[in-house]
Amino acid sequence: MPVCPSCQAEYEASMTRCKECDTALVDKLETNVVSEDTTDVYACYEPQLAVRLTEILNEEGVEVLVRDRSSNLFPTNLGKTAQRVIAVATHDVGRARAAIESAIADGVVPADGEMIER
């Protein structure tokens, strides 16, 4: 099943580009091995918001892991059934939260998600 390497949305076999990101689909996502502890910092429900926050955090030098919590039983790219959880290295949690809060306050991204406090 083709998948978008950017937002990780899955598509039917006949699709070649992601509807959300306009990115070429791949047959399999590369598996990234995380060598240190990660902490979930933000949950959002729009795939494009997860992509944009990843870009913002990468610009700040923070590496991001996005976990797709959507259900294969009810596939959709909208609402709580399409939750994306953004995780960062534990030592980058403060910088990540500050960058996300700043992006929301500046109106760069909508406040459509929720900060995960642990």
Residue, then its C-alpha position, 0 to 999 in steps of 0.5 A: m500500500p503506497v504511503c506518503p513519506s512526509c505525512q505518512a498517509e496511506y493510499e490505494a495502490s493506484m495513487t502516486r502522489c499525496k493529496e495533502c502534501d503533493t509528495a510522491l508516494v513510496d511503497k515503504l517508509e524508511t525506519n529511523v532508529v532513535s538512539e535516545d529517549t524521546t518524549d511526546v510534546y504535541a498532538c494534532y489532528e491535521p496531517q499538514l499541521a504535523v508536517r509544518l511543525t516538523e519543519i519549524l522544529n527542524e529549523e530550530g535544530v530539533e529532530v522530530l519523530v511523528r507517530d501516526r495514531s490514525s486507525n486503519l479500521f476507519p481511515t481518514n485524514l481529519g479529526k481525532t481519528a487521524q491523530r499525529v503525536i510529535a515526539v522529540a529527544t528528551h533533552d530537546v523538550g523545552r526548546a520544542r515546546a517553546a518553538i511550538e508555542s511561539a509558532i502558535a502565538d505568531g499565527v504561523v500555525p493554528a492552535d488545532g492541537e494540544m501540548i502534551e504535559r508529562 
